[in-house]
Amino acid sequence: MLYLISYDIAVDKRRTRIAKILEGFGQRVQYSVFECDLTAKQYSKLRGKLHKVLRPADGDNLRTYRLCGVCAPHTEIIGNGPALETSVTIYIF
């Protein structure tokens, strides 16, 4: 499953820790946005690591969007940036 993860974290140290965690699971596509192609087990592990660092009471905000195998190929990239890296199988009929 392809996950699009974005975050808004005001505290520099926590923001850096979140980015480093995400870099271990996917690719940065914008400053605070990552694309991660993960199994359910990998996603569960990622969530656990993120929950240990995030502080919602301090204003931290992280959003995860799941993109299915039908939706992921319809991702449109305009401008510079890395190509979509995914193991999602694309079927063309």
Backbone as a chain_set.jsonl record, in Angstrom:
{"seq": "MLYLISYDIAVDKRRTRIAKILEGFGQRVQYSVFECDLTAKQYSKLRGKLHKVLRPADGDNLRTYRLCGVCAPHTEIIGNGPALETSVTIYIF", "coords": {"N": [[0.849, -1.167, 0.0], [0.515, 2.225, -0.774], [1.452, 5.046, 0.998], [0.82, 8.406, 1.728], [2.342, 10.787, 3.563], [2.156, 13.576, 5.579], [3.339, 16.346, 7.511], [3.227, 18.794, 10.163], [5.135, 20.367, 12.284], [6.181, 22.3, 14.898], [8.414, 22.39, 16.616], [11.806, 22.258, 16.192], [13.66, 20.119, 16.831], [11.976, 17.873, 17.25], [10.702, 17.807, 14.769], [12.864, 17.201, 13.091], [13.476, 14.646, 14.066], [11.143, 13.232, 13.359], [11.282, 13.434, 10.566], [13.622, 11.938, 10.089], [12.828, 9.411, 10.913], [10.796, 8.894, 9.021], [12.326, 8.95, 6.675], [13.542, 6.507, 6.811], [11.601, 4.826, 5.943], [10.49, 5.627, 3.563], [10.362, 7.929, 0.745], [11.279, 11.342, 0.601], [9.225, 13.776, -0.766], [8.469, 16.37, -0.757], [9.215, 19.171, 1.397], [7.931, 18.595, 3.926], [6.614, 16.227, 3.36], [6.131, 12.835, 2.631], [6.369, 9.868, 0.641], [5.492, 6.576, 1.095], [5.907, 3.229, 0.476], [4.5, 0.577, 1.78], [4.139, -2.498, 3.644], [1.483, -3.891, 5.644], [2.565, -4.614, 8.096], [4.974, -3.152, 8.139], [3.915, -0.563, 8.112], [2.609, -0.516, 10.559], [4.803, -0.677, 12.288], [6.081, 1.748, 11.636], [4.092, 3.597, 12.472], [4.144, 3.132, 15.247], [6.718, 4.078, 15.909], [6.461, 6.786, 15.189], [4.419, 7.648, 16.915], [5.723, 7.619, 19.342], [7.227, 9.905, 19.278], [5.704, 12.105, 18.436], [3.804, 14.948, 19.593], [0.831, 15.756, 20.041], [-0.561, 17.459, 21.802], [1.082, 19.624, 21.938], [0.702, 20.816, 19.56], [1.588, 19.39, 17.359], [1.076, 17.941, 14.15], [0.219, 15.347, 12.102], [-0.524, 13.735, 9.115], [-1.865, 10.949, 7.405], [-2.378, 9.436, 4.333], [-3.857, 6.848, 2.585], [-3.156, 5.3, -0.461], [-4.606, 3.383, -2.838], [-3.945, 0.553, -5.064], [-5.293, 1.137, -7.393], [-5.621, 3.879, -7.328], [-3.02, 4.999, -6.968], [-1.508, 4.941, -9.453], [-2.571, 7.134, -10.716], [-1.425, 9.383, -9.795], [-0.343, 12.635, -10.157], [2.42, 14.461, -11.134], [3.67, 17.589, -11.17], [6.141, 19.671, -12.255], [9.436, 19.867, -10.729], [10.82, 17.102, -8.973], [10.994, 13.966, -7.173], [10.304, 10.881, -8.876], [7.369, 8.835, -8.572], [7.823, 6.209, -6.432], [7.007, 2.973, -6.234], [5.796, -0.28, -5.395], [3.435, -1.084, -6.221], [1.354, -2.913, -8.259], [0.502, -2.18, -11.539], [-2.21, -2.484, -13.566], [-3.083, -2.596, -16.911], [-5.742, -2.472, -19.025]], "CA": [[0.0, 0.0, 0.0], [1.258, 3.479, -0.823], [1.001, 6.027, 1.989], [1.301, 9.777, 1.618], [2.407, 11.264, 4.941], [2.57, 14.975, 5.701], [3.373, 16.77, 8.909], [3.478, 20.183, 10.523], [5.651, 20.298, 13.642], [6.86, 23.573, 15.147], [9.666, 22.224, 17.35], [12.83, 21.78, 15.255], [14.233, 18.827, 17.215], [10.975, 16.834, 16.974], [10.498, 17.772, 13.313], [14.003, 16.474, 12.542], [13.33, 13.231, 14.434], [10.066, 12.675, 12.538], [11.807, 13.315, 9.205], [14.575, 10.829, 10.049], [12.034, 8.173, 10.98], [10.14, 8.712, 7.729], [13.351, 8.65, 5.67], [13.818, 5.083, 6.912], [10.466, 4.062, 5.432], [10.02, 6.103, 2.262], [11.134, 9.008, 0.124], [10.768, 12.704, 0.764], [8.826, 14.35, -2.045], [8.476, 17.797, -0.465], [9.873, 19.382, 2.677], [7.244, 17.884, 5.012], [5.75, 15.22, 2.738], [6.813, 11.604, 2.254], [5.631, 8.753, 0.049], [6.03, 5.346, 1.658], [5.288, 2.013, -0.04], [4.685, -0.266, 2.955], [3.233, -3.576, 3.998], [0.742, -3.577, 6.872], [3.496, -4.764, 9.216], [5.879, -2.003, 8.105], [3.16, 0.624, 8.501], [2.396, -0.608, 12.003], [6.085, -0.328, 12.914], [6.254, 3.186, 11.433], [3.158, 4.291, 13.37], [4.654, 3.028, 16.609], [7.86, 4.993, 16.052], [5.971, 8.161, 15.12], [3.644, 7.954, 18.125], [6.646, 7.849, 20.456], [7.863, 11.217, 19.128], [4.7, 13.157, 18.239], [3.179, 15.581, 20.754], [-0.352, 16.489, 19.564], [-0.927, 18.506, 22.764], [1.952, 20.77, 21.661], [0.385, 21.335, 18.236], [2.075, 18.537, 16.266], [0.024, 17.469, 13.261], [0.709, 14.429, 11.078], [-1.639, 13.136, 8.38], [-1.523, 9.82, 6.553], [-3.379, 9.117, 3.314], [-3.56, 5.595, 1.898], [-3.491, 5.294, -1.881], [-4.713, 1.993, -3.28], [-3.318, 0.216, -6.33], [-6.029, 1.779, -8.487], [-5.424, 5.332, -7.226], [-1.614, 5.4, -7.027], [-1.019, 5.268, -10.805], [-3.155, 8.386, -11.177], [-0.712, 10.481, -9.162], [0.177, 13.576, -11.143], [3.543, 15.246, -10.635], [3.919, 18.751, -12.02], [7.35, 20.347, -11.78], [10.562, 19.041, -10.31], [10.594, 16.249, -7.812], [11.258, 12.56, -7.462], [9.216, 10.092, -9.442], [6.656, 7.985, -7.631], [8.452, 4.901, -6.269], [6.033, 2.085, -5.63], [5.762, -1.66, -5.872], [2.049, -1.346, -6.577], [1.221, -3.432, -9.617], [-0.415, -1.404, -12.366], [-2.822, -3.289, -14.625], [-3.656, -1.813, -18.005], [-6.63, -3.336, -19.795]], "C": [[0.9, 1.238, 0.0], [0.634, 4.463, 0.156], [1.629, 7.377, 1.679], [1.217, 10.351, 3.026], [2.926, 12.69, 4.949], [2.536, 15.368, 7.171], [3.653, 18.254, 9.028], [3.859, 20.171, 12.001], [6.529, 21.514, 13.88], [8.23, 23.42, 15.796], [10.707, 21.553, 16.451], [13.343, 20.379, 15.572], [13.255, 17.688, 16.906], [10.741, 16.687, 15.476], [11.626, 16.987, 12.644], [13.899, 14.984, 12.852], [12.258, 12.553, 13.586], [10.575, 12.455, 11.108], [12.767, 12.133, 9.097], [13.863, 9.485, 10.118], [11.426, 7.887, 9.607], [11.136, 8.378, 6.617], [13.714, 7.168, 5.675], [12.731, 4.213, 6.303], [10.01, 4.486, 4.039], [10.896, 7.202, 1.72], [10.445, 10.355, 0.343], [10.436, 13.246, -0.616], [8.651, 15.858, -1.954], [9.018, 17.94, 0.946], [9.233, 18.581, 3.808], [6.286, 16.833, 4.485], [6.592, 14.037, 2.28], [5.838, 10.657, 1.576], [6.301, 7.479, 0.55], [5.241, 4.158, 1.124], [5.531, 0.923, 1.006], [3.7, -1.425, 3.014], [2.494, -3.146, 5.267], [1.669, -3.643, 8.086], [4.462, -3.578, 9.291], [5.162, -0.733, 8.56], [2.907, 0.639, 10.009], [3.666, -0.213, 12.766], [6.342, 1.178, 12.808], [5.365, 3.974, 12.385], [3.642, 4.276, 14.81], [5.804, 3.994, 16.863], [7.401, 6.454, 16.06], [5.234, 8.556, 16.39], [4.539, 8.216, 19.335], [7.225, 9.262, 20.439], [6.839, 12.351, 19.076], [4.104, 13.652, 19.552], [1.977, 16.404, 20.275], [-0.766, 17.629, 20.507], [-0.097, 19.768, 22.563], [1.727, 21.329, 20.255], [0.905, 20.509, 17.072], [0.895, 17.998, 15.464], [0.672, 16.593, 12.193], [-0.512, 13.777, 10.442], [-1.115, 12.044, 7.467], [-2.685, 9.549, 5.612], [-2.95, 7.823, 2.634], [-4.03, 5.687, 0.449], [-3.481, 3.847, -2.365], [-4.04, 1.799, -4.635], [-4.013, 0.821, -7.53], [-5.742, 3.282, -8.504], [-3.978, 5.768, -7.47], [-1.128, 5.725, -8.434], [-1.552, 6.59, -11.352], [-2.528, 9.607, -10.496], [-0.107, 11.356, -10.249], [1.278, 14.404, -10.493], [3.794, 16.364, -11.637], [5.134, 19.469, -11.449], [8.415, 19.353, -11.378], [10.194, 18.229, -9.089], [10.822, 14.811, -8.183], [10.034, 11.874, -8.048], [8.591, 9.232, -8.35], [7.33, 6.62, -7.597], [7.463, 4.008, -5.555], [6.163, 0.683, -6.199], [4.337, -2.053, -6.216], [2.001, -1.793, -8.031], [0.164, -2.647, -10.361], [-0.912, -2.296, -13.488], [-3.435, -2.379, -15.667], [-4.464, -2.768, -18.862], [-6.918, -2.724, -21.145]], "O": [[1.917, 1.28, 0.692], [-0.577, 4.682, 0.138], [2.824, 7.471, 1.402], [0.137, 10.395, 3.617], [3.99, 12.984, 4.404], [1.797, 14.79, 7.967], [4.227, 18.881, 8.138], [3.003, 19.987, 12.866], [7.501, 21.739, 13.159], [9.12, 24.235, 15.552], [10.516, 20.422, 16.004], [13.449, 19.542, 14.676], [13.655, 16.658, 16.364], [10.598, 15.573, 14.971], [11.377, 16.197, 11.733], [14.2, 14.15, 11.998], [12.445, 11.42, 13.143], [10.325, 11.406, 10.514], [12.727, 11.4, 8.11], [14.262, 8.532, 9.45], [11.531, 6.773, 9.094], [10.817, 7.604, 5.714], [14.147, 6.633, 4.655], [12.908, 3.003, 6.159], [9.228, 3.779, 3.403], [12.027, 7.393, 2.166], [9.222, 10.48, 0.28], [11.259, 13.185, -1.53], [8.684, 16.549, -2.973], [9.255, 16.94, 1.623], [9.95, 17.943, 4.579], [5.251, 16.574, 5.1], [7.624, 14.204, 1.631], [4.647, 10.637, 1.886], [7.517, 7.321, 0.446], [4.025, 4.093, 1.305], [6.641, 0.402, 1.11], [2.582, -1.342, 2.504], [2.851, -2.144, 5.887], [1.566, -2.82, 8.996], [4.734, -3.061, 10.374], [5.724, 0.074, 9.299], [2.985, 1.687, 10.649], [3.6, 0.499, 13.768], [6.77, 1.807, 13.776], [5.827, 4.913, 13.034], [3.562, 5.285, 15.511], [5.858, 4.648, 17.904], [7.896, 7.26, 16.847], [5.402, 9.669, 16.888], [4.157, 8.951, 20.245], [7.666, 9.763, 21.473], [7.08, 13.432, 19.612], [3.921, 12.884, 20.497], [2.089, 17.62, 20.12], [-1.268, 18.655, 20.048], [-0.51, 20.857, 22.964], [2.464, 22.207, 19.807], [0.695, 20.874, 15.915], [-0.145, 17.645, 16.021], [1.563, 17.038, 11.469], [-1.42, 13.323, 11.138], [-0.066, 12.186, 6.839], [-3.834, 9.445, 6.041], [-1.819, 7.709, 2.162], [-5.157, 6.099, 0.173], [-2.453, 3.173, -2.301], [-3.619, 2.764, -5.273], [-3.394, 1.002, -8.578], [-5.632, 3.885, -9.572], [-3.739, 6.794, -8.107], [-0.397, 6.7, -8.607], [-1.037, 7.105, -12.345], [-3.039, 10.721, -10.608], [0.565, 10.861, -11.154], [1.082, 14.978, -9.422], [4.093, 16.114, -12.805], [5.143, 19.834, -10.273], [8.312, 18.157, -11.651], [9.357, 18.632, -8.281], [10.844, 14.461, -9.363], [8.893, 12.235, -7.759], [9.22, 8.945, -7.331], [7.404, 5.942, -8.622], [7.116, 4.254, -4.4], [6.586, 0.492, -7.339], [4.058, -3.224, -6.473], [2.54, -1.131, -8.918], [-0.949, -2.47, -9.865], [-0.116, -2.808, -14.276], [-4.22, -1.489, -15.339], [-3.935, -3.758, -19.368], [-7.652, -3.307, -21.944]]}, "num_chains": 1, "name": "protein.A"}
